[in-house]
Amino acid sequence: MVKLKPQEIVLYPMMTEDAVSSIEAENKLTFIVDINAGKDEIRRAVEVLYEVKVASVNTAVTSDGRKKAFVKLRPEFKASDVAMRLGIL
């Protein structure tokens, strides 16, 4: 199995209305990630790239074959701060 770099795992953040509302309501960020990446790999990549601690990761494959990762941050980190750095908010 090939080890991917964090930049290869997390492709880009989602900027849909639902993704933005989950930032504010649930302290969650939503990313499109590599289809072969596992939850532990996604957790490590987000922690390295955005200097946060992750509480949980859930994934789903969309109907068009992309993989979405729903990343809930620990309470001491704010998803809105990360979103502002990314230019989402």
Contacts in CASP RR format, 6 or more apart in sequence:
PFRMAT RR
TARGET T0000
AUTHOR 0000-0000-0000
METHOD contacts of the structure
MODEL  1
MVKLKPQEIVLYPMMTEDAVSSIEAENKLTFIVDINAGKDEIRRAVEVLY
EVKVASVNTAVTSDGRKKAFVKLRPEFKASDVAMRLGIL
4 34 0 8 1.000
4 36 0 8 1.000
4 37 0 8 1.000
4 41 0 8 1.000
4 45 0 8 1.000
6 44 0 8 1.000
6 45 0 8 1.000
6 46 0 8 1.000
6 48 0 8 1.000
6 49 0 8 1.000
7 49 0 8 1.000
8 34 0 8 1.000
9 33 0 8 1.000
9 34 0 8 1.000
9 37 0 8 1.000
9 41 0 8 1.000
9 42 0 8 1.000
9 45 0 8 1.000
10 31 0 8 1.000
10 33 0 8 1.000
10 42 0 8 1.000
10 45 0 8 1.000
10 46 0 8 1.000
10 49 0 8 1.000
10 69 0 8 1.000
11 31 0 8 1.000
11 32 0 8 1.000
11 33 0 8 1.000
11 34 0 8 1.000
12 31 0 8 1.000
12 32 0 8 1.000
13 19 0 8 1.000
13 29 0 8 1.000
13 30 0 8 1.000
13 31 0 8 1.000
13 32 0 8 1.000
13 83 0 8 1.000
13 86 0 8 1.000
13 88 0 8 1.000
14 30 0 8 1.000
14 31 0 8 1.000
14 32 0 8 1.000
14 68 0 8 1.000
15 88 0 8 1.000
16 30 0 8 1.000
18 30 0 8 1.000
19 29 0 8 1.000
19 30 0 8 1.000
19 88 0 8 1.000
20 83 0 8 1.000
20 88 0 8 1.000
20 89 0 8 1.000
22 28 0 8 1.000
22 30 0 8 1.000
22 70 0 8 1.000
22 79 0 8 1.000
23 29 0 8 1.000
23 79 0 8 1.000
23 80 0 8 1.000
23 83 0 8 1.000
23 88 0 8 1.000
23 89 0 8 1.000
24 79 0 8 1.000
24 80 0 8 1.000
26 72 0 8 1.000
27 72 0 8 1.000
27 73 0 8 1.000
27 75 0 8 1.000
27 77 0 8 1.000
27 78 0 8 1.000
27 79 0 8 1.000
28 70 0 8 1.000
28 71 0 8 1.000
28 72 0 8 1.000
28 73 0 8 1.000
28 79 0 8 1.000
29 46 0 8 1.000
29 70 0 8 1.000
29 71 0 8 1.000
29 73 0 8 1.000
29 79 0 8 1.000
29 82 0 8 1.000
29 83 0 8 1.000
30 68 0 8 1.000
30 69 0 8 1.000
30 70 0 8 1.000
30 71 0 8 1.000
31 42 0 8 1.000
31 46 0 8 1.000
31 68 0 8 1.000
31 69 0 8 1.000
31 71 0 8 1.000
32 66 0 8 1.000
32 67 0 8 1.000
32 68 0 8 1.000
32 69 0 8 1.000
33 42 0 8 1.000
33 45 0 8 1.000
33 59 0 8 1.000
33 67 0 8 1.000
33 68 0 8 1.000
33 69 0 8 1.000
34 67 0 8 1.000
35 61 0 8 1.000
35 65 0 8 1.000
35 66 0 8 1.000
35 67 0 8 1.000
37 45 0 8 1.000
37 67 0 8 1.000
37 69 0 8 1.000
38 59 0 8 1.000
39 57 0 8 1.000
39 58 0 8 1.000
39 59 0 8 1.000
39 69 0 8 1.000
42 57 0 8 1.000
42 59 0 8 1.000
42 69 0 8 1.000
42 71 0 8 1.000
43 54 0 8 1.000
43 57 0 8 1.000
43 71 0 8 1.000
46 52 0 8 1.000
46 54 0 8 1.000
46 57 0 8 1.000
46 69 0 8 1.000
46 71 0 8 1.000
47 53 0 8 1.000
47 54 0 8 1.000
50 82 0 8 1.000
50 85 0 8 1.000
52 73 0 8 1.000
52 74 0 8 1.000
52 77 0 8 1.000
52 82 0 8 1.000
53 73 0 8 1.000
53 74 0 8 1.000
53 76 0 8 1.000
53 77 0 8 1.000
54 71 0 8 1.000
54 72 0 8 1.000
54 73 0 8 1.000
54 74 0 8 1.000
55 72 0 8 1.000
55 73 0 8 1.000
55 74 0 8 1.000
55 75 0 8 1.000
56 71 0 8 1.000
56 72 0 8 1.000
57 69 0 8 1.000
57 70 0 8 1.000
57 71 0 8 1.000
57 72 0 8 1.000
58 69 0 8 1.000
58 70 0 8 1.000
58 72 0 8 1.000
59 67 0 8 1.000
59 68 0 8 1.000
59 69 0 8 1.000
59 70 0 8 1.000
60 67 0 8 1.000
60 68 0 8 1.000
60 70 0 8 1.000
61 67 0 8 1.000
61 68 0 8 1.000
62 68 0 8 1.000
73 79 0 8 1.000
73 82 0 8 1.000
80 89 0 8 1.000
83 89 0 8 1.000
END
